């Protein structure tokens, strides 16, 4: 499964959680985990992780300093 770029947005309010890079990273990883679990996978099944640093593009939203995508397998 491919998880497109997740960011540091609160799942309910859709607002950036903080300016703190550590907090943004924690929330972004939580969002990746939520997507994986909703699809029947988990972080244990991740085979590749990427971030926006390797992409020649600006952040998707002002204040977003972390964006993570992932590829994982789904065990059935």
C-alpha positions as CSV (number, residue, x, y, z in Angstrom):
1,X,0.0,0.0,0.0
2,X,1.2,3.5,-0.7
3,X,0.6,6.2,1.9
4,X,0.8,9.6,0.3
5,X,2.5,12.5,2.1
6,X,1.2,12.9,5.6
7,X,1.8,16.1,7.6
8,X,1.5,17.5,11.1
9,X,-2.2,18.2,11.0
10,X,-4.6,17.4,13.8
11,X,-7.0,14.8,12.3
12,X,-10.0,16.5,13.7
13,X,-9.3,20.3,13.3
14,X,-7.0,19.9,10.2
15,X,-4.8,22.6,11.7
16,X,-1.0,22.4,12.1
17,X,-0.4,21.1,15.6
18,X,2.7,23.2,16.5
19,X,5.7,25.1,15.2
20,X,8.0,22.6,17.1
21,X,9.7,20.2,14.7
22,X,9.6,17.3,17.2
23,X,5.8,17.7,17.8
24,X,5.2,18.0,14.0
25,X,7.2,14.8,13.5
26,X,5.4,12.9,16.2
27,X,2.0,13.9,14.9
28,X,3.0,13.1,11.3
29,X,4.1,9.6,12.2
30,X,0.9,9.1,14.1
31,X,-1.0,10.1,11.0
32,X,0.9,7.6,8.9
33,X,0.1,4.9,11.6
34,X,-3.6,5.8,11.5
35,X,-3.7,5.5,7.7
36,X,-1.9,2.1,7.8
37,X,-4.1,0.7,10.5
38,X,-7.3,1.8,8.7
39,X,-6.2,-0.2,5.7
40,X,-5.4,-3.3,7.7
41,X,-1.6,-2.8,7.9
42,X,0.8,-1.4,10.6
43,X,4.1,0.4,11.0
44,X,5.7,-3.0,11.4
45,X,4.9,-3.7,7.7
46,X,6.6,-0.5,6.3
47,X,9.2,-1.3,3.7
48,X,10.0,2.3,2.6
49,X,9.7,5.7,4.1
50,X,10.3,9.1,2.4
51,X,10.1,12.7,3.2
52,X,9.8,16.0,1.4
53,X,13.5,16.8,1.5
54,X,14.3,14.8,-1.6
55,X,11.6,16.6,-3.6
56,X,12.2,19.9,-5.3
57,X,8.9,21.4,-4.1
58,X,7.8,23.8,-1.4
59,X,5.9,22.5,1.6
60,X,2.2,21.9,0.8
61,X,1.1,24.5,3.4
62,X,2.8,27.3,5.2
63,X,4.1,26.1,8.6
64,X,4.4,22.5,7.6
65,X,8.0,21.4,8.2
66,X,7.4,17.6,8.1
67,X,5.8,15.5,5.4
68,X,6.3,11.7,5.4
69,X,5.1,9.1,2.8
70,X,5.4,5.3,3.2
71,X,5.1,2.0,1.4
72,X,3.9,-0.9,3.4
73,X,2.5,-4.4,2.7
74,X,-0.9,-5.6,3.9
75,X,-1.0,-9.0,5.6
76,X,-4.2,-10.9,4.7
